Structures are given as structure tokens and as C-alpha cells.
Amino acid sequence: MPIIKSAKKRVKVARTAAARNAKTRRGLRDALKAYERAVASGKSTEVAKLQPAAFSALDLAVKRAIIHKNRASRYKSRLAKQAKDVGVRLTAKPKKVTKLEKPASKQQTRK
């Protein structure tokens, strides 16, 4: 056990981070396994439902530095190919909003 105060804090912080990482990793594994089961069953509606969840879990793992972004990209590519083989059409990505417009009611008028 550490004696220095800052070292004690690092142990506590590391323990908290490890728990958070384990939860994220478990969620990722569960989402991927559910997706693989759906692909194996061949039900395209179920695959289409689980695909966004699997992609979201991968993105979250990248955001929290659990896996590398290139690894997530490879996974997404493979999952998309599996979905295509089952017969699921890929969903179009939503348009990116580059500039947020303010609502008219919040704009001040000059006198």
C-alpha cells in the first residue's frame, strides 16, 4: 500500500478507471455477441436493429480509449459486410450540421 498521499489517490483513481473500462469493455462484447447471433440466425430485421447498437458500442470504446480507432473501423467494416451478406441495406449517414442556427425568438432586435 502506498504511503505518499498522491500515490494513494492514484490507486483510487486507477481502481475507478479500471471499473469504468471493464464496464465499457463488457458492453462492447455483449453488443458484438448479440450482433453475431443475429447474423448467424439470418434475421435481417434483427440485424438491422442491432447494427447501430454495435457501432455505437465501438464508438464509445474508441472515445474512452479502450480500443484503437483503426481497430473499431475494421470491426465496423466487417460487421457491415456481414449485414450486407444477410441482406440488410446499409443506412445512410445523417447530414452533418456545420453551423447551428439560432432560433428567431432568441435573436435580439436593434432599435
Residue pairs with C-beta under 8 A, 6 or more apart in sequence:
1 8
1 11
2 8
2 10
2 11
20 64
21 64
21 66
24 60
24 61
24 64
24 66
25 61
25 66
27 57
27 60
28 57
28 58
28 60
28 61
28 66
28 67
30 57
31 50
31 53
31 54
31 56
31 57
31 58
32 54
32 57
32 75
32 79
34 50
34 53
34 54
35 47
35 50
35 51
35 53
35 54
35 79
38 46
38 47
38 49
38 50
39 47
39 82
39 83
39 86
42 86
43 86
44 86
44 87
44 88
47 82
47 83
47 86
47 88
48 83
48 88
48 91
51 79
51 80
51 83
51 88
51 91
52 91
54 79
55 76
55 79
58 67
58 72
58 75
58 76
59 72
61 67
61 72
62 68
62 69
62 72
80 90
83 90
84 90
